[in-house]
Amino acid sequence: MVERPDQVLETMTRAKDMGANLLEWRLDVTREPEVESVLRQ
């Protein structure tokens, strides 16, 4: 499966954004202070 480089970059960026959104959602749900302090460093 070969994609054009711009398509690969777009896919990676979208996946990264989704991962960031998921991480934020998990932080909102759990609200663990130690996790937030590590991420804010």
C-alpha positions as CSV (number, residue, x, y, z in Angstrom):
1,M,0.0,0.0,0.0
2,V,1.7,3.1,-1.2
3,E,0.3,6.6,-0.6
4,R,1.5,10.0,-1.6
5,P,3.7,11.7,1.1
6,D,1.2,14.4,1.7
7,Q,-1.5,11.8,2.3
8,V,0.7,10.0,4.8
9,L,1.5,13.3,6.6
10,E,-2.2,14.2,6.7
11,T,-3.0,10.7,8.1
12,M,-0.3,11.0,10.8
13,T,-1.4,14.4,11.8
14,R,-5.0,13.3,12.1
15,A,-4.0,10.3,14.2
16,K,-1.9,12.6,16.4
17,D,-4.8,15.0,16.9
18,M,-7.1,12.1,17.7
19,G,-4.6,10.8,20.2
20,A,-4.3,14.2,21.9
21,N,-8.1,14.6,22.1
22,L,-8.3,11.1,23.6
23,L,-5.6,12.0,26.1
24,E,-7.4,15.2,27.1
25,W,-10.7,13.3,27.4
26,R,-9.1,10.7,29.7
27,L,-7.6,13.5,31.8
28,D,-11.1,15.1,32.1
29,V,-12.5,11.8,33.2
30,T,-9.9,10.7,35.7
31,R,-8.5,14.1,36.9
32,E,-5.4,12.5,38.4
33,P,-3.1,15.3,39.7
34,E,0.1,13.3,39.2
35,V,-0.7,12.6,35.6
36,E,-1.5,16.3,34.9
37,S,1.7,17.4,36.7
38,V,3.8,15.1,34.5
39,L,2.1,16.3,31.3
40,R,2.5,20.0,32.1
41,Q,6.3,19.8,32.6
